[in-house]
Amino acid sequence: MANADIGLIGLAVMGQNLVLNMADHGYRVAVFNRTTSRVDEFLDGPAQGQSVIGCHSMEDLVASLSRPRKVMLMVKAGAVVDEFIEALVPLLEPGDVIIDGGNSHYPDSTRRTRELREHGLHFVGTGISGGEEGARHGPSIMPGGDPEAWPLVREIFQAIAAKVDGEPCCRWIGPDGAGHFVKMVHNGIEYGDMQLISEAYALMDRALDMDHDAMAEVFAHWNQGVLDSYLIDITADILAARDADGTPLVTRILDTAGQKGTGKWTGISALELGVPLTLIGEAVFARALSSLKDERVHAASVLGLPHRPASAQPADHLDALHDALYASKIISYAQGFMLMREAARDHGWELNYGDVALMWRGGCIIRSTFLNDIKAAYDTDPQLANLVLDDFFARALQQAEAGWRRAVMLAVEHAIPTPAFASALAYFDGYRSERLPANLLQAQRDYFGAHMYERIDRPRGTFFHTNWTGRGGSVASSTYEV
């Protein structure tokens, strides 16, 4: 009997919680998992008594769906998604929808949108953020793909999404891979936020010699102001947690960070588009450096550390750390929105950056009150070139600058690496510099490669070459950007 509103394939933790969320909102869901025993376990366990139909084949799942059929994939990104799509296509008919809710790379979503359109099928590639708790009780959902699919999935998506001030944290992002691109940038910003918080923790621990209870209290206090966010909130909880013997649990965790690729993809996209995504790039590299645990232990015995000054007084530096964290966070988001703007220009997308900020206010990992200010900035000027040029954020950076610099100097004095704090400050200084030393760099390029340069006393777009050694000729290389 065709009476399910939507089908879902993939019953790992995210898939199961999304199904239960849909059922809570009155939707009947058909489910399938390649290991079919998991279907039975789900129906006998968490989904018992819910409006969920268990299926032991994709044929059964498709047959149970109301038309137009909607099938959501919650499976491993990459080849597995393509395998399921290939198996579904013969079972579906024109007008049906396939939804990929995993962390897929956005070019794959662009390709799938076009390939499925040839079969008369609609494709939605949607980012979903919030982890298992968000999936169960309300995630941030970032759909893109075939615009004709949006009216078919909108009601379900906005019903199960997180709500802030009554607004669902789900809006249509744009065509092709736009949804997964925005989710990728979200994850990149998440990398940056986590690294910044970790650097503040390192300074409290090693430069200010604070105990973990005191650190937990500071983060809990910060969570009442401009830094109010999910990640600051959970950091306070983590620092307060104790192992069985009363030792702070975080000190027992090995200092090697994992990653699943979305931060790396964000950095690669920035390089391809020529966007200075310095803070997020440093956050990715910091995780890579952390993975070299054995080498770092050996290097510590060989290279040692310089003599560190006595521990500084927390009362003299906590405000500076707060300001450094806040200002660097502004830079991280500014760079992320720059990347989205450049990608939109490159792909012909019309992204609504205020809506993106709205979707990130609830449900997702980077949710924070800070995003209200970003939405306000883009509501005031939808064409804003950079968040740091908005009056609110410009004032915030100027007010935080002195403390930001003190925090970076404190890190240098105590030999504590703070690549995210420092790179954010360098970007801030570079972005507002009327003149950078790139003039020397261009001279060097012209010297060894005849790559030519522009002059400050000539119109832009007019290029010159100098025979620097007197032995070269007047022939210059062509100019181009990669």
Disulfide bonds with the S-S distance in Angstrom:
none
